[in-house]
Amino acid sequence: MTSLRHRILLHAYVTEKAMDEMERQNKLEFVVDHRATRREIRRAVEELYQCKVAKVTTKIVPAGKIATVRFSADYSAEDIGTRAGVF
């Protein structure tokens, strides 16, 4: 049985804009379950990638629900992106 955090975070959402935000603003984007709240997304990212999340914003697009996660300055979005399979 998959854990809750794997059911919330479906996969990384990689676009040119997302890559630019990763480099310049320390952010990553994920496609998430449409029922997930910001708190659930924050908890899932922190548990899965062992990091500290500064802010989570969400938007609904035709591809589904997208969560933009900004990490605290102590953590690099590029390092976390590597673990998430962005590269």
Long-range contacts (C-beta under 8 A, 24 or more apart in sequence): 4-40, 4-44, 5-43, 5-44, 5-45, 5-47, 5-48, 6-48, 7-33, 8-32, 8-33, 8-36, 8-40, 8-41, 8-44, 9-41, 9-44, 9-45, 9-48, 10-64, 11-85, 12-81, 12-84, 12-85, 12-86, 13-63, 13-66, 14-86, 19-86, 21-68, 21-77, 22-77, 22-78, 22-81, 22-86, 23-77, 23-78, 25-70, 26-70, 26-71, 26-73, 26-75, 26-76, 26-77, 27-68, 27-69, 27-70, 27-71, 27-77, 28-68, 28-69, 28-71, 28-77, 28-80, 28-81, 28-84, 28-86, 29-66, 29-67, 29-68, 29-69, 30-66, 30-67, 30-69, 30-84, 31-63, 31-64, 31-65, 31-66, 31-67, 32-58, 32-64, 32-65, 32-66, 32-67, 33-65, 34-60, 34-64, 34-65, 36-65, 36-67, 38-67, 41-67, 41-69, 42-69, 45-69, 49-80, 49-83, 49-84, 51-75, 51-80
